[in-house]
Amino acid sequence: MTATTTHVFLSHGLESGPGSTKIQAMKEAAESFPGVTAVAVDHRSSKDPATRLEQMRHAMENAGADPRHTILAGSSMGGWVCAQTSAEQPVLGCFLLAPALALPGYPQSSPAIQADYVQIIHGWNDDVVPAMPVIALAEQQRLPMLMLTDGHRLENSLERVVSEFRQFLVRAGL
């Protein structure tokens, strides 16, 4: 019997990169689980949401990822990329940090997230992505959401975010 590989794809925000503290901390947490391949997708070549969505599709395809064994984790625009990817192809998990949902200029501003496991974490003091539209989307789709006293980058909550991500991975069966 062959062991099943779970792929975790991490998608950074608009002004960030795959080497950011948050993405790397979550990548390290994912890699601590047996049978996990974690990929921090590099979106720095484009600031266009549709292009970044296509980059995620390619990353999943190139890795040979089975969506039923795939977890998407993203921050800000990367959160939108993960949410929209799951709307097009249901996945095992979707972990979203301050996701750029319900914002103008995105091909789909309120994607119907399709994942067996979902967690949204957002900061009350987010000055980039307003909390209320994200809360409304979570309410509409009945998605679990954690609000923290932090800003858009959730920089004061890194330890909590990584802890929540580990717990999320456990709930998803890793």
Secondary structure as UniProt FT lines:
FT   STRAND          6..11
FT   TURN            14..15
FT   TURN            18..19
FT   HELIX           21..31
FT   TURN            34..35
FT   STRAND          36..41
FT   TURN            44..45
FT   HELIX           49..63
FT   HELIX           67..69
FT   STRAND          70..75
FT   HELIX           77..88
FT   STRAND          91..97
FT   TURN            104..105
FT   STRAND          115..123
FT   TURN            124..125
FT   HELIX           131..141
FT   STRAND          145..148
FT   TURN            152..153
FT   HELIX           155..157
FT   HELIX           158..171
FT   TURN            172..173
//
